[in-house]
């Protein structure tokens, strides 16, 4: 089921265009968890074992909203979960099928928009995304859909770019700065330099949206990258490698958020 809104059409077409490059460039980080089951969150690859976002997944019915190349859901199969992968882009789902053929870790795949999820109410124990659909779908449509398909007592967990990060990125740029360049109260659907339309909201608007959909906030995590590694045992340490500018930025200010929400039992 594909929502035909303009931002949905744009994101579907753009993800189909960039999928191959995205999977190639990010393969070392995102594929590692498939073979080890050591799941990690976000750009800074903070381990789930440290954050404890999803908790126990064995025997749970799980929906990954924006599964991309299927790396997360494959790792959850290895850990005993029963995931279904949903993605807007057919090219991303092609990479999921390739990975399943390579690993033997198969799970159902659905092409659909997170704004119109083709499942019945109360279908899943966990709905989650790691910089997936909630980063690109209209929150006022995606959050109600996630809440609808969650069972009572179920968990909704997703990561996305921090609103603070978002308002320091100048129009036409793809890196944060130290000045405010966007209207914080205007956050919702944002045209990005890479041609995608991203989604975000002010913190208060997120909280009211969750409340309006009967979701209880259990935590808001703001992961930070680890400090640069140093080798104190080496007599002649190798020259430090230059690192991404946004990594240094993210040690000072939040670049990512992970929401952990619960649908109350009835």
N, C-alpha and C positions, 0 to 999 in steps of 0.2 A: 504494500500500500504506500504510494508516494504522494505526499502533499505537494500541490502544484504552486505553492507560493513562490514569489520571485527569488527570495533568499535560498529556498530549498533547491530550486532549479540551478541557481548559480553554484551552490556548494556541491551538488551532485556532479555537475559538469566539471568543476575544477578539481574535485578529488579524483575523478576518472583520469584527468590529465596528469596529475602529479603523483598518483599512487605508486607507480613503478620507482620513481626517484625517491619518494619517501621511504618505501620499504628497503631500498638499497642503502640509503644513507643511515637509516636507523637500525639496520639489522643487527649489528654487534650488541647493542643494548637490549633491544626488545625481543630478540630470539633466544638470548641466554636463558631466560626464565622458562621457556618451553621445555628445554632439555634438563633443567635442574629442578624445576618446580619452585625456585626461589623468586617469588613474585616481588616486584618492586614498583613504586609509584613515581610517576611524573618524570620531568626532565632530569632531575637529580638522582633518580633511581634509588629512592629511599626504601629499604626493604619492608614488606608487609610484616615480617617477623618483628620489626622494631615498632611499627605504627599500630598494628592490630586493628586495621580498619574493617576488614571483612569477617574476621573471626573464623569459626569452624565452617568449612564449606562441604565436607563429606555428606553426601546424600541430599544436598540442598538443590532445589530448582532455581537456576540463576539466569538472569537476562543481562547480557552485556550490550548496552546501548551505544553503538558505534564501535564495533569489534575490529574494524580495520583488517589487518592481516591475520587475525585470529590468535595472536600470541598469548594474550591473557587467558582466553577461554581454553586454549590448549593446555596451559599450565594448570587451570582449574580441573580439567578432566584428569590430569595426572594426580591431582590431590583428592580425587574422589567426588568432585562436584558434577552436577548435571547441567552444564551451561547451554544456552542458545545464543548465537551471535546474530545481532541485528546491525545492518549498516545501510546507509543511503547509496553508497557507490558500488556498482557492479564490479568495477575493477579491484576495489579493496576486497570484495568477497572472492574474486578470482584468486587473490593471494592467500586467503584463508583456505580455499580448497586445495591449493598447491601444498600448503603447510600440512594439512590433514593427510594428504597422500604421502608426504615425506615421513611423517612421524607416526602415522596410524592412530593419532589422537583425534577422532572425529566427533562432531557435534552438529546439530541442525543449524543451518544458516538461513536467514530471512533478509530479503531486500525490502526495506521500509524506512519511512521517516520516523524519527523519535517523536514527532508531533502527531503521529497517527499510528499507534502501535497495534498491530493486528493480533492481539491476544485478549482473552476474556478477563474480566475482573478477577482479582485474587488468584493469579496464576503462578506467582513466583515468591520464593522465600527471600531472594536477594536480587536487587536491580542495581547495577553499578556501571561506571565508566571511568577510565583513566584518560583524561583529555580526549574523551570521545564525543558522543552526541551532544552532551550538555554544553560543550564549547562552541557548537555551531547551530543548534536548534533554538528557536524562540523559547526562552524559559517559561513563558506563560502558557505554552502548549506542552512542552516536554515534561515539566514537573508534574502537572496533573495526570498525564498519561502514565508516568512512572508510579505515582501514588495509586492510580486505579488498578494496575496489574499486580501490585504488591499484595500479598496476603497479610491479614492482621498479625502484628508482631514482626513483620518483615523489615528488612534493612534496605535503605537507599543510601548508596555511597558513591560520590563522584568527585573528581578533581577538575579544576579549570584554572585559568589564569586569574591571578588576584586582581580585583578592581583597582587596587593601588598601582600595580604594574601597568594596568590598562591605561590609566589616565596620565602616565608619563611617556607614552609612545606617541611621538609626533605623527600627524597624518602623512602617509606615504613612506613611513619608516617601519622597521621591524625589530627595533631594539629600544629598551627603556632609557630614560634619561633621569636627570635630577630635578626637573621642573615639571609642573603640571601643565599638560598641553591639551587635554580633552575635558569636556564637561562631565564631571562625575555623575550628576543627576540626569544626564542624557544617555547613560549606558543602557543598551539593550541589544540592538543588532548593529554591528560595526563593520564597515568595508575596510579590509586589511590590504597591506601592500602586496601580498602574494595572490590577491584576487579572490580569496575566500571571504565569506561573511561570518564573523565570529559573534558570539553571544556573551553578554555579561550584564550584571545588575549592581547597583549600589548594595552594600551589605544589608541595610534596613529593608530594602525591597525584596532581597532573597528571603529574609526572615519572615516577612509578612506573607510571601508566596507560599512558603512551607506551612505556615500556620493556617492559611486559607485552605490548604489541601490536607489538613489533619496530620501533618508530619511533625514529629517532635525532634528537636535538635539534640543529639547526644554529644556531638563534638564538632569543632572547626579546627582543623590542623593546618598549619602553615609551614610545610617542610622547607628546610634550608640546605643548601649544598654543603658538603664537608669542607673544612679548610684545606688548603693545598698540602699535599703529602710531602714530608721531608724525610730523608734517610740519615738519621744521626749516626749510623754505624759506618758510613762511607767516609773514607779519608778525603776523597776528592768527589764530592757530590756532582752529579751531572747537572748541567745548566737547567734551570726551571723552564718548563715548556709554557709558552703563552697560553692563557686560558680565555674562554669566552668572556666578553665584557659583562654579559648579563649574569654570569656566575658570581663575579665579584659584587655586582649590584644586589643579587639575591641573598648575599650574606648580611646585608644591611637592612633590606626592606623585603616584604613578602612578595614573592613572584608567583606562587601557586597557593591554591586553597584545596583542601579536601573536606567536604561536608559528610557527616555521618548522621543519618536521620532514621527514625523509627516510626512505622505505622502502628498506632496503638491497637491492642487487642480489644475486641468488642465485649 
